[in-house]
Amino acid sequence: MRFFTRKRRQPPAVIIVSLIDILIVLLIFMMVTTTIRQHPAVRLALPETRSGHDGATEDQIVVTVTAQPPYFYLGQQQVSLDQLTAELITRAAKDPNTALTIRADTAAPWGKVVNIMDAARAAKIKNVSARIKPSS
């Protein structure tokens, strides 16, 4: 004797496979249309000049000086003055023709720029330049 009847389960009305396909297409669309850029770690107002050009190349060491603490960045990494001096000495020992470019904010303390120049002198780096923004 059976008192209850067993109902068959209905298949879902929404087809999951087609939803996954749509999700993958949307994901690919978002990946293609989104631009991937590296944003600078700090915003700088570089000094402007009417005569002269920015002669920086990619193989130089770039040190950034900001207006507020922390003052020194080597590439995009924050460093102290002692760490910066040690890193400059290490790189200058590997390559005696190492060049250093200083990117300093217009409101950065002049003493911090002089500290970098002293560190470059201690590392025996002869080619030290400043990155500027040509005026329009």
C-alpha positions as a Python dict, from the first residue, in 0.01 Angstrom:
ca = {
    (1, 'M'): (0, 0, 0),
    (2, 'R'): (126, 338, -101),
    (3, 'F'): (-6, 644, 72),
    (4, 'F'): (194, 906, -110),
    (5, 'T'): (301, 941, -468),
    (6, 'R'): (652, 1033, -551),
    (7, 'K'): (678, 1344, -768),
    (8, 'R'): (942, 1364, -1032),
    (9, 'R'): (1173, 1659, -1001),
    (10, 'Q'): (1134, 1916, -1270),
    (11, 'P'): (1455, 2030, -1444),
    (12, 'P'): (1539, 2392, -1371),
    (13, 'A'): (1379, 2642, -1604),
    (14, 'V'): (1701, 2845, -1627),
    (15, 'I'): (1977, 2685, -1829),
    (16, 'I'): (2297, 2731, -1628),
    (17, 'V'): (2537, 2654, -1914),
    (18, 'S'): (2421, 2950, -2123),
    (19, 'L'): (2451, 3181, -1820),
    (20, 'I'): (2811, 3072, -1771),
    (21, 'D'): (2881, 3143, -2139),
    (22, 'I'): (2737, 3493, -2104),
    (23, 'L'): (2942, 3552, -1789),
    (24, 'I'): (3263, 3450, -1967),
    (25, 'V'): (3186, 3679, -2262),
    (26, 'L'): (3125, 3972, -2024),
    (27, 'L'): (3445, 3896, -1837),
    (28, 'I'): (3649, 3890, -2159),
    (29, 'F'): (3485, 4217, -2270),
    (30, 'M'): (3573, 4386, -1941),
    (31, 'M'): (3933, 4262, -1957),
    (32, 'V'): (3981, 4386, -2312),
    (33, 'T'): (3827, 4728, -2262),
    (34, 'T'): (3990, 4804, -1928),
    (35, 'T'): (4323, 4979, -1955),
    (36, 'I'): (4594, 4862, -1722),
    (37, 'R'): (4835, 5138, -1625),
    (38, 'Q'): (5071, 5190, -1342),
    (39, 'H'): (4984, 5503, -1155),
    (40, 'P'): (5269, 5691, -991),
    (41, 'A'): (5302, 5639, -619),
    (42, 'V'): (5322, 6013, -549),
    (43, 'R'): (5208, 6319, -737),
    (44, 'L'): (5482, 6568, -813),
    (45, 'A'): (5483, 6919, -948),
    (46, 'L'): (5811, 6914, -1139),
    (47, 'P'): (5991, 7243, -1191),
    (48, 'E'): (5940, 7404, -1531),
    (49, 'T'): (6206, 7552, -1755),
    (50, 'R'): (6197, 7737, -2086),
    (51, 'S'): (6537, 7622, -2204),
    (52, 'G'): (6652, 7269, -2154),
    (53, 'H'): (6506, 6929, -2188),
    (54, 'D'): (6448, 6622, -1977),
    (55, 'G'): (6738, 6396, -2071),
    (56, 'A'): (6637, 6102, -1851),
    (57, 'T'): (6673, 5751, -1986),
    (58, 'E'): (6539, 5420, -1862),
    (59, 'D'): (6874, 5282, -1741),
    (60, 'Q'): (6924, 5556, -1482),
    (61, 'I'): (6852, 5533, -1111),
    (62, 'V'): (6553, 5757, -1037),
    (63, 'V'): (6517, 5904, -688),
    (64, 'T'): (6199, 6096, -606),
    (65, 'V'): (6184, 6370, -342),
    (66, 'T'): (5839, 6465, -215),
    (67, 'A'): (5723, 6776, -30),
    (68, 'Q'): (5600, 6586, 279),
    (69, 'P'): (5745, 6289, 470),
    (70, 'P'): (5839, 6024, 366),
    (71, 'Y'): (6071, 6224, 145),
    (72, 'F'): (6268, 5966, -53),
    (73, 'Y'): (6149, 5707, -304),
    (74, 'L'): (6379, 5481, -504),
    (75, 'G'): (6168, 5388, -804),
    (76, 'Q'): (5830, 5333, -636),
    (77, 'Q'): (5971, 5204, -307),
    (78, 'Q'): (5990, 5430, -4),
    (79, 'V'): (6343, 5442, 144),
    (80, 'S'): (6529, 5629, 416),
    (81, 'L'): (6842, 5832, 346),
    (82, 'D'): (7066, 5555, 487),
    (83, 'Q'): (6898, 5289, 273),
    (84, 'L'): (6928, 5516, -30),
    (85, 'T'): (7299, 5574, 30),
    (86, 'A'): (7362, 5200, 71),
    (87, 'E'): (7168, 5120, -247),
    (88, 'L'): (7353, 5387, -448),
    (89, 'I'): (7689, 5253, -326),
    (90, 'T'): (7586, 4898, -422),
    (91, 'R'): (7470, 4996, -771),
    (92, 'A'): (7773, 5218, -834),
    (93, 'A'): (8004, 4931, -733),
    (94, 'K'): (7836, 4705, -992),
    (95, 'D'): (7843, 4968, -1270),
    (96, 'P'): (8086, 5262, -1241),
    (97, 'N'): (7899, 5449, -1519),
    (98, 'T'): (7575, 5457, -1321),
    (99, 'A'): (7367, 5773, -1370),
    (100, 'L'): (7132, 5923, -1114),
    (101, 'T'): (6823, 6130, -1188),
    (102, 'I'): (6656, 6332, -914),
    (103, 'R'): (6283, 6400, -945),
    (104, 'A'): (6201, 6664, -686),
    (105, 'D'): (5872, 6835, -621),
    (106, 'T'): (5885, 7213, -650),
    (107, 'A'): (5783, 7238, -283),
    (108, 'A'): (6036, 6976, -166),
    (109, 'P'): (6290, 7100, 90),
    (110, 'W'): (6618, 7191, -79),
    (111, 'G'): (6809, 7020, 202),
    (112, 'K'): (6663, 6683, 100),
    (113, 'V'): (6789, 6729, -257),
    (114, 'V'): (7133, 6818, -120),
    (115, 'N'): (7121, 6500, 92),
    (116, 'I'): (7070, 6294, -224),
    (117, 'M'): (7358, 6473, -395),
    (118, 'D'): (7580, 6394, -93),
    (119, 'A'): (7473, 6029, -110),
    (120, 'A'): (7562, 6023, -482),
    (121, 'R'): (7901, 6179, -403),
    (122, 'A'): (7960, 5912, -134),
    (123, 'A'): (7873, 5643, -389),
    (124, 'K'): (8109, 5808, -642),
    (125, 'I'): (7833, 5863, -897),
    (126, 'K'): (7954, 6129, -1137),
    (127, 'N'): (7648, 6172, -1359),
    (128, 'V'): (7368, 6335, -1154),
    (129, 'S'): (7081, 6513, -1329),
    (130, 'A'): (6741, 6657, -1242),
    (131, 'R'): (6414, 6572, -1409),
    (132, 'I'): (6220, 6877, -1519),
    (133, 'K'): (5899, 6960, -1701),
    (134, 'P'): (5941, 7168, -2016),
    (135, 'S'): (5716, 7473, -2009),
    (136, 'S'): (5443, 7497, -2268),
}
